[in-house]
Amino acid sequence: MKTPPIVSSQEWQEAWERMLVKEKEFTRARDALAAERRRTPWTEVQKDYPFEGPRHTRDHRETRPLGARGTPCHARGRSRSPSS
C-alpha cells in the first residue's frame, strides 16, 4: 500500500478542510435519506405473528411491543431493532 505524501502543516490543513466539506455533505445526504425512510408509508400487518413468552403466547395485536421511539414494532410491517 502506498502511503500518503508528507506535506507542510498548511497543505495538511487545506486537505483536511476539503475532506471536512465532503464529510459534511455525506452526513447531510445520509440524514436526508434517513428522514425520507422515516416518512415512508406504513402498512397494517395482515398475517398473524404469535409471540411466545415464558408464560403464554400472544398475538402481535395483543402485545404491541414498542420500538426505540415508542412506536409499535409491527407498524411498518417489518421488525425493528432498538438501534433502527
N, C-alpha and C positions, 0 to 999 in steps of 0.2 A: 504494500500500500504506500502510495506516495504521500508524504506529509506536506501540509500547507507551508508556504514560504514564511520566513521570518521577516517581519516588517517593522517599521517605526511605530511608536505609540499613536501618532496621528493617523497613519494609514489603518492601523487596527481599529481605532475609534470610528473612522469613516465606514469601514467594512461592517463593524458591529451595528452602527446606526442604520445602514442599508438592510441588514438582516432583521433588525428590530421592526422596521416598517413592514417587511414581508410577514414576520411572525404575527404582527397585529392584524394584518389583512386576513391571514389564515384564521386567527381566532374569531374575528368578526364573521367570517364566512361560516365557520363551524357553529357559532352561536345562532346565526340566522337559520341554518339547516335544522338545528335542534328545535328552534321556535316553530319552524314550519312543521316538523314532525309532531310537536305537541298539539298543533291545530288540526291535524288530520281527523277526518270524521270518525266517529265511533260506530260500533255496531253491537247489537244485543247478541249475546251468546245463546244460540238456539239449542245446542246439544247439552245433554246432562253430563255434568262433571262431578262425580262424588268425591268427597274429601274424607279420607279415613283417619280418624283421630284415635287416641289411646282408649277412649271410652265409647265412641259412637261414630257413625258415618253420616255425613250431611251432604245435601245437595248444594251446589255452588250458590244458588239463590238464597239459601238459608244462612250461609256462613258469612258472605260478604267480606272476605279478607281485604284488608286495606294495604295499599302500596305506600311508598315513601311519602307521597303528597296527600295521603288520606283519601285517595280515590279507590274505588273497588278494583281489585286486580283484574277482574274479568271484563271491565268496562270497555276495553278496546278489542276484546276478542282474542287476546294473547296474554300469556303470563308475563308478569313484570317483576323484576327483582328490585330490592330497595335501592340499588345503585343506578337504576334506569332513570 
